Amino acid sequence: MLFQNHGLVSILDFGDAYIGSPEQEFRQLYRINDLILTAAAKKYEELSGKRLNIEASRAWAIVQELAVYAELLVKKDTEHPSFLRAAQNLTKWLPEGAWGIPSKTSRVSKQ
C-alpha cells in the first residue's frame, strides 16, 4: 500500500511479478527492433562481463507475441492494438505465416 499525507493513495499487487533471465527481460527490445536488441546486448555484455543469448531473447519475444495473438484471436478482438502489434511483428519475424486479420469468409480446411 502506498500512503501520502497519512492517506492511502494506491495499492500495488506484485503477486505475479518476478525477475526473469536477462534473455527474457531483453525480449521487449526485440519488439522495438533488432538493432536496439543487439546494441543493448552488446552494452549488457560489456558492463556485466556475461554473455547474452540474443537468439533466446528473440524466441521469447516471438512466443510472447504468439500468446497475445492467439488470446485475442480466440476472443475475436482483432481490432485491439495489441493484436494488431502482434500481427505486425509476427509478419515481420515469421513471414511464412498468415498473421493478418482473418476474413469472415475464411475457413479452416478439414484434414
MODELLER restraints for C-alpha pairs under 7 A, 6 or more apart:
rsr = mdl.restraints
at = mdl.atoms
rsr.add(forms.Gaussian(group=physical.xy_distance, feature=features.Distance(at['CA:1:A'], at['CA:10:A']), mean=5.94, stdev=0.5))
rsr.add(forms.Gaussian(group=physical.xy_distance, feature=features.Distance(at['CA:1:A'], at['CA:11:A']), mean=4.45, stdev=0.5))
rsr.add(forms.Gaussian(group=physical.xy_distance, feature=features.Distance(at['CA:1:A'], at['CA:12:A']), mean=6.13, stdev=0.5))
rsr.add(forms.Gaussian(group=physical.xy_distance, feature=features.Distance(at['CA:2:A'], at['CA:8:A']), mean=5.97, stdev=0.5))
rsr.add(forms.Gaussian(group=physical.xy_distance, feature=features.Distance(at['CA:2:A'], at['CA:9:A']), mean=5.72, stdev=0.5))
rsr.add(forms.Gaussian(group=physical.xy_distance, feature=features.Distance(at['CA:2:A'], at['CA:10:A']), mean=5.27, stdev=0.5))
rsr.add(forms.Gaussian(group=physical.xy_distance, feature=features.Distance(at['CA:2:A'], at['CA:11:A']), mean=6.15, stdev=0.5))
rsr.add(forms.Gaussian(group=physical.xy_distance, feature=features.Distance(at['CA:3:A'], at['CA:9:A']), mean=5.40, stdev=0.5))
rsr.add(forms.Gaussian(group=physical.xy_distance, feature=features.Distance(at['CA:23:A'], at['CA:52:A']), mean=6.61, stdev=0.5))
rsr.add(forms.Gaussian(group=physical.xy_distance, feature=features.Distance(at['CA:23:A'], at['CA:53:A']), mean=6.40, stdev=0.5))
rsr.add(forms.Gaussian(group=physical.xy_distance, feature=features.Distance(at['CA:23:A'], at['CA:54:A']), mean=6.90, stdev=0.5))
rsr.add(forms.Gaussian(group=physical.xy_distance, feature=features.Distance(at['CA:23:A'], at['CA:56:A']), mean=5.93, stdev=0.5))
rsr.add(forms.Gaussian(group=physical.xy_distance, feature=features.Distance(at['CA:23:A'], at['CA:57:A']), mean=4.53, stdev=0.5))
rsr.add(forms.Gaussian(group=physical.xy_distance, feature=features.Distance(at['CA:24:A'], at['CA:57:A']), mean=5.84, stdev=0.5))
rsr.add(forms.Gaussian(group=physical.xy_distance, feature=features.Distance(at['CA:24:A'], at['CA:60:A']), mean=6.07, stdev=0.5))
rsr.add(forms.Gaussian(group=physical.xy_distance, feature=features.Distance(at['CA:26:A'], at['CA:37:A']), mean=6.93, stdev=0.5))
rsr.add(forms.Gaussian(group=physical.xy_distance, feature=features.Distance(at['CA:26:A'], at['CA:57:A']), mean=5.85, stdev=0.5))
rsr.add(forms.Gaussian(group=physical.xy_distance, feature=features.Distance(at['CA:27:A'], at['CA:57:A']), mean=4.61, stdev=0.5))
rsr.add(forms.Gaussian(group=physical.xy_distance, feature=features.Distance(at['CA:27:A'], at['CA:58:A']), mean=6.01, stdev=0.5))
rsr.add(forms.Gaussian(group=physical.xy_distance, feature=features.Distance(at['CA:27:A'], at['CA:60:A']), mean=5.73, stdev=0.5))
rsr.add(forms.Gaussian(group=physical.xy_distance, feature=features.Distance(at['CA:27:A'], at['CA:61:A']), mean=4.79, stdev=0.5))
rsr.add(forms.Gaussian(group=physical.xy_distance, feature=features.Distance(at['CA:28:A'], at['CA:61:A']), mean=6.57, stdev=0.5))
rsr.add(forms.Gaussian(group=physical.xy_distance, feature=features.Distance(at['CA:29:A'], at['CA:36:A']), mean=6.11, stdev=0.5))
rsr.add(forms.Gaussian(group=physical.xy_distance, feature=features.Distance(at['CA:29:A'], at['CA:37:A']), mean=4.98, stdev=0.5))
rsr.add(forms.Gaussian(group=physical.xy_distance, feature=features.Distance(at['CA:30:A'], at['CA:36:A']), mean=6.97, stdev=0.5))
rsr.add(forms.Gaussian(group=physical.xy_distance, feature=features.Distance(at['CA:30:A'], at['CA:37:A']), mean=5.26, stdev=0.5))
rsr.add(forms.Gaussian(group=physical.xy_distance, feature=features.Distance(at['CA:30:A'], at['CA:58:A']), mean=6.23, stdev=0.5))
rsr.add(forms.Gaussian(group=physical.xy_distance, feature=features.Distance(at['CA:30:A'], at['CA:61:A']), mean=6.60, stdev=0.5))
rsr.add(forms.Gaussian(group=physical.xy_distance, feature=features.Distance(at['CA:31:A'], at['CA:61:A']), mean=6.69, stdev=0.5))
rsr.add(forms.Gaussian(group=physical.xy_distance, feature=features.Distance(at['CA:41:A'], at['CA:52:A']), mean=6.32, stdev=0.5))
rsr.add(forms.Gaussian(group=physical.xy_distance, feature=features.Distance(at['CA:45:A'], at['CA:51:A']), mean=5.52, stdev=0.5))
rsr.add(forms.Gaussian(group=physical.xy_distance, feature=features.Distance(at['CA:45:A'], at['CA:52:A']), mean=6.66, stdev=0.5))
rsr.add(forms.Gaussian(group=physical.xy_distance, feature=features.Distance(at['CA:65:A'], at['CA:86:A']), mean=5.06, stdev=0.5))
rsr.add(forms.Gaussian(group=physical.xy_distance, feature=features.Distance(at['CA:68:A'], at['CA:83:A']), mean=6.53, stdev=0.5))
rsr.add(forms.Gaussian(group=physical.xy_distance, feature=features.Distance(at['CA:68:A'], at['CA:86:A']), mean=6.72, stdev=0.5))
rsr.add(forms.Gaussian(group=physical.xy_distance, feature=features.Distance(at['CA:69:A'], at['CA:83:A']), mean=5.38, stdev=0.5))
rsr.add(forms.Gaussian(group=physical.xy_distance, feature=features.Distance(at['CA:69:A'], at['CA:86:A']), mean=5.75, stdev=0.5))
rsr.add(forms.Gaussian(group=physical.xy_distance, feature=features.Distance(at['CA:69:A'], at['CA:87:A']), mean=6.72, stdev=0.5))
rsr.add(forms.Gaussian(group=physical.xy_distance, feature=features.Distance(at['CA:72:A'], at['CA:78:A']), mean=6.38, stdev=0.5))
rsr.add(forms.Gaussian(group=physical.xy_distance, feature=features.Distance(at['CA:72:A'], at['CA:83:A']), mean=6.20, stdev=0.5))
rsr.add(forms.Gaussian(group=physical.xy_distance, feature=features.Distance(at['CA:78:A'], at['CA:84:A']), mean=6.95, stdev=0.5))
rsr.add(forms.Gaussian(group=physical.xy_distance, feature=features.Distance(at['CA:78:A'], at['CA:101:A']), mean=6.36, stdev=0.5))
rsr.add(forms.Gaussian(group=physical.xy_distance, feature=features.Distance(at['CA:87:A'], at['CA:99:A']), mean=5.10, stdev=0.5))
rsr.add(forms.Gaussian(group=physical.xy_distance, feature=features.Distance(at['CA:87:A'], at['CA:100:A']), mean=5.91, stdev=0.5))
rsr.add(forms.Gaussian(group=physical.xy_distance, feature=features.Distance(at['CA:90:A'], at['CA:99:A']), mean=6.41, stdev=0.5))
rsr.add(forms.Gaussian(group=physical.xy_distance, feature=features.Distance(at['CA:91:A'], at['CA:97:A']), mean=6.86, stdev=0.5))
rsr.add(forms.Gaussian(group=physical.xy_distance, feature=features.Distance(at['CA:91:A'], at['CA:99:A']), mean=5.74, stdev=0.5))
